[in-house]
Amino acid sequence: MEKVIKQLDKVINTIKNSDDYKKCIEIKNKMNDNTELVEMIERVKVLQKKIVNNPDSIDLVNEFNDLNDKLNNIPIYHEYLYYLDKVNAMIIYVNDSLNDYFVKTINEY
């Protein structure tokens, strides 16, 4: 088990040492310095939760759409999402590879 953990740590470190991950963290830190931007992001998260519980609320959906449009027009936020997607793609790839390996290995027996 210790060998597996060491190999997983290598995979995690590879992701953390990637330029995309470093850029994502750098941009996130810059965004955290912008109080207005942080508040907008938090408001979007709150609205998302409210919409899940009340999907028929036109007011909530409109507010969410308006705020989301504003966020997507902020260059640093747009750049952050770009790098976040790239990092998430790496994580998904690792996850899918591990799942495939487990399924294949279990089905061999």
N, C-alpha and C positions, 0 to 999 in steps of 0.2 A: 504494500500500500504506500509505503514511503517513496518508492520509485515513481509511482503514479503521481503523487503530490508534487514531487520535484519536476516531473515533466509538465504538469499543469502550470506550475509556477513559471516555467520557461515560456510557455505559451502566453501567460498573462504579462510577463515582462516584455515579451516581443511586442504585444499590443501597446503596452505603456510606453515603450521606447520608440514607437512609430512616430513619424513626423505628423501624421494626421491626429493622433491622440494628443501630442504635445501642443499642437496648434489649437485643438478644441479646448484644452484646459487654459491656454493662454487667453483665448477670446472670452471664455467664461469668466475668468478673473477680471478682465477689462469690463465686461458687462456688469459684474457685481459692483463696480464703482459707480454705476449709473443708477441712482435710486429710482428715477422715473421708469426706466426700462425694467428693473427688477419688479417694481409694483405692477407693471403691465403684464409681465409674465405670470406673476402670482394670481392676478385677477383672471387671466385666461384659464389657469388651472382650476380656480374656484368655479368659474362658469362651466367648464367641462363637466365637473362633478354635478353641478346643479342640473345641467341639461340631461345627464344620464337619468337622474331621478324625476325629471319633468320635461321629457322630450317635446311636448306639445306647446311649450312656452315660446311663443314667437318673440317676445321681448328678450328673453335670455339668448335665444339663437341669434337675434339681430345684434345684440351687444357683443356676443362672442365673435361673430363675423366681422364686425367693425373693428374690434380690438385686434383680432388676428390679422386683418388687412394692414393695420397700422404697424404691427410688429414685423410683418413680412416686408414692409417697405423701409425698414431700418437696416442699413447695410451690414452692420456688425452682427445683428441677430441672424440675418440671412446667411452670412458667412459661417456663423456658429452652427446653424442647422446643417449646412453643407458638410462640415467636418464631423459633426455628430453622426450624421448618416453614414459616413465612411467608417467611423469607429464601430458603430452598431453593426454594420455589414461584416466587419471582421469577427465580432463576437458571435453573430448569427452563424457565420461560416464554421467557427470552432464548435459551437453548440450542435449544429447539424451534423458535422463530421463525427462528433462523439456519439450522438444518437444513432447514426448509421452504423458505426462500429459496434455499439452495444446490441442493436437489433440483429446485425449479421452474426455476431458471436453467439448470441443466445439461440438463434435459429439453427446454428450448426449442431447443436446437441439435441 
